[in-house]
Amino acid sequence: MDVFIVVLPLAYCLVAVLFLTMTLLEGWANHDGWTLARLAGAVACILWPLTVVVLLFHMLAFAAAPRQA
């Protein structure tokens, strides 16, 4: 279980940086400025993996809670 605590945030950061880099490179290659679509893409690259983090904390909270019969 401790491995997931280390691996998941690292994987989150790697995925977010990968997609953010791709978004920035696409805009740079097209010589685009900071349009609303490009800004939304950059924000989405950072925020979408947060669902994994929320689900992980939810899973850990229910695993640690005492079970009642």
N, C-alpha and C positions, 0 to 999 in steps of 0.2 A: 504494500500500500504506500510506503514511503517513496518508492520509485516514482509513482504517479504524481506525487506532490512536486517532485523535481522535474520530471519529464514533461508534464503537461504545460506548465508555464513556459518552459523552453520551447516546446513545439509551437505554442501560441505566438511567442515572439518571432520565431522563424517564419511562420506562415504570414503573420502580419507584415513583417519586413519584406518578404518576397513579393506579396501582392501590392504593397505600397510602392516598392521599387518599380514594378511593372507599370503601375498607373503613372508614376512620374516619368518613366522613360517613354511611354506612349505619348504623353503630352509634349515632351521635349522633342520627340521625333516629328511630330506634326506641327511644331512651332506654335503651339496653342498657348494662350495665356491661362490664367486661372479662371476658367468658366465654372458655372454652377455645377455642371455635370462632372467636371474634373475634381472639384472640391468634394462633391458628394461621394465620388469614387474613393478619394483618399480617406475620408471619414469612415466609409464602409469597410475599407481594408483594415482599419484599426479596431472597429467595433464588432464586426460579425463574429470573431472567435470568442468574444466575451460570453456567448451562450454556452460554450464548453466550460468555461470557468464557473458560471452560475450553476450549471448542472453538476459539476464536480463538488462544489460546496453543498449543494442540496443533497447529493448522495452521501457525503460524509456526515452531514447533520443527521440524516435518518439512520445511518449505520451506528452512530454514537448514541442515539436516543435509546433509552431502555424500552423494551417491548412489554406490553401488557397483554395478558391472555383474555 
